[in-house]
Amino acid sequence: MEESGQLLHEILAERPQKPNPTTMEILSHIPANTMDASHSFLLELGLTPEQIASRADLLGRNHESLQRNLVFLKALGLTTEKIATHTALLSRDPDTLQRNFNFLRALGFTPENIESQAALLSRDPDTLQRNFEYLRRFFSKASILKNPSIIGNSQETVEGSVQFLHSLGIDYETYSFVNTTPSCKRHKIAFLLREKFGYSQDLAQEEKKELIAKAREFVRRNPFALRFSEKRIKEKFCTKIPIA
């Protein structure tokens, strides 16, 4: 398979993201013509060389199966652009894609909802079912339908986030911010503490407690801050407007 190895080296040359050793080993045994056809297909789909390198496992897929999945996904209502940004869908079998699509539609998700959260179609169908049933412990069906991305979260992330939001006095049913872990949320509050409230280790213990209380109260009144990036938090809440 020397020809395959040479072709693989050419495709992945100078790319920042290299496949893991196991993927490289598997691809080294794929016929060069299979790899070349799949590479051409992915380029025509609109993937950059860097994107192809990050999903090099697709190079080992039969070109016809990639094309079949593309046609199938389009029939479900996904655009070529959406598929190109969720290439994992191309490696899933049509039965899995159809089961997940049918399940999400049966729940009440619109085709637009499903396309916006296309990654859900590549998930294990049984896992999606379990995730939904677990979410119903905390959220109404209507709330889940308004926030379709939360159905892709693990039960540990959901439970930890619900408990964390509850500890802050935030209505987690209204503000279903369970897409990130409690650790991520704590990190954003710590960022607010430093950037907005001037928290530092040099302060006296009582001052620290006071600022922490202020930050928690601020988040209670502005829960959407937990959804923002640090850059957005700084722009929206921490940038001082100069006095003319």
N, C-alpha and C positions, 0 to 999 in steps of 0.2 A: 504493500500500500504506500510505496514511496511517493507516487504521484499525488495521492490524497494528502499526504503530509506536506508536500510542497505547496499545493493549492491552498490548504488551510493556513499555512504560514503567510502566503501572499494576501489572503483575505484579511487576516488579523494583524498584519504588519503595521507597526506604528500606532496601534490603537491603545487608548488608555486603560480599557477594561478587557482583561484577558479571561478566558474561561477557566474554571477550576481544573485541576489535573485529571479528575475523573472524566469530565466532559471531553477534554483534549484526547484522552486515551480512547474513548468511544468513537470520537470523530475520526481518529487516525485510521479506523477500520472501515469507514464509510467510503464507497466507491467515489472517485473524483467526479464522475459525470452527475451523480446524485447531488453531491455537494454544490457543484457549479450551477445546476438547474435551480436548486433551492435558493442559492445566493442571488441569482438573477431575479427570481420571483420576489424576494424580499426587497431588492432595490427598486423594482417596478412598483411595489406596494407603497414605496415612499420612505422606507427606513434608511437612515444614514449608515455609513460604515461603522460608526461608533455604536449605534443601536444594535446592529447585527452582531457586533462583537460581544455586546452585553447579553445577547440571547443566542449565542453560537450553537446551542443545542438544536435550534431549528434547522441548522444546516444539515443535520443528520436525518431530517424528516423527508419522506418522499415528496417530490414536487407536486404530484397529483393529489396527495392528501392535504397539503397546504392549500391548494387551489379549491379543493372540495369544501374545506372548512370556511374559506373566504366566501364562497357562494352561499353556503349555509347561513353564515352570520349575517350576510346582507339580506337574506330572506327573512331573518328575524327582525330586521329593521336597523341594523347597525351600519353606519357609514364607513367607507374605506378609511377615512381619517381616524375614526374612533378605533377601528381594528388595528391600525398601524401603531397606535399608542398603547394598545393592550395586546401585545403579540402572544402572550400566554394562551389566548383564546385559540390561536391557530394550532396549538399542540393538543388541544382537548378533543375527545371523541364527540361526534355529533349527538350521541345519546345523552351525554352529560350536559351539553349545552342546551338541548331541548328540554330536559328534565328541569333544569334550573330556570329556564325561561318560563315554562308552564307553571312552576311553583310560584315564582314572583308575580306572574299575571294573576294567578288564583288568589293571591293575597290582596290584590288590588293595585299593584304597581302599574303605572301606565308605561307604554313602550318608551316614552321619553325618559321616565325615571330609570328604566332598565338600561337604556343607552348611556345615561349619565353615570351609572354605576356598573359599567360593562364588566369590570373585573369580577363581579359576583357570579357571572355566568361560568367562570372557570373553576369555581369552588366545588368542593365535594358536596353533592346534593344533600346527603344525610347531615352534614355539618351545618348547612344553611337551615335545615329544618330544626335542628337542635338549638341553633342560635336564636331563631325566631321564637321558639317556645320559651326559651330562657328570658328573652327580652320582655315577653308578656308578663313576667313577674313584676316588672317595674314600670312598663310603658303601655299605654293604650295602643290599639292597632292603628288608630288615626295618627298618633304621634310617630309611630314607626314609619308609616307611609309618607309622612312629611320629611323624615330623615332617613332615606333608604340606605345610606352608607353604614348605619350602625348595625345592620344585620350581618355585616362581614366581620364584626369584632368578636374576639374570644370572650368566653364567659368570665374569665378572670379580669379582663380589662373592663367589661361592663360593670361587674359587681364592685370592683375597686373604685371606679369612677363615680358610681351611684353613691357609695358610702362617703367618698371624699366631698362630693357636691353637697350631700346632706349635712356633713359636718360644718360646712361653710354657711349653711342656711339657705342654699340655693335650691329652688324647685327644679329637680332634675327631670320632671315630666315636661315642664315648659322649656327648659334649657337642657336638651338631651345631648350634652357634650361628653359623650362616652367614646369618642373616636381616638382619644389619647389616654395614656396611662395616668394614674395619680401622680407618678413621679414627674411626668411632663408638666402637669398642671402646677405642681409645687415649684418647679423650676421657673415657670412664668411669674408666679407670685413673688419668688425671690428676686427676679429681674425687676419687677415693679418696686419692690422694697428698696433696691439700690438706686434705680434710675429716677423714680418719682419721689420717694420719701427720704432719700439720703441715708439709708441704713449702711452702717459699717461696723466692723468688729471693734473699732476704737470707742464706740459709744458706751455709756454706762448701761448696766443691765436694765434699769427702769426705762431708759430711753428706747432700748431695743424692744422691750415688751410693748411700749406705747406705739411704736411704728408698726410692729407686726399686727397689732389690733387695728390700726388704721388701714393697713393694706388689706386685711381680711374684710373689713367693712367696705372698702372700695370695691373689691371683687364681688361682694354681695350685691352692691348697687349697680355694678357694671359687669355682669357675668360673661358678656360676650368677649371680654378681654381674654378669656381663657381659650378662645378660638384663634386669636391673632398670633402672628409671628412676633418675635422680639422686635424686629424692625418696625412692624405696624404698631405695636404697643408703644414704642418710643415716640413714633410720629404722632400718634393720636392722643396719648396721655402724658407724655413726659417732656415734649418740646415746649419750651417757654416762648411766648410771643413777645418780641422786643417792644418796649414802650417808646412811642415816638416822642 
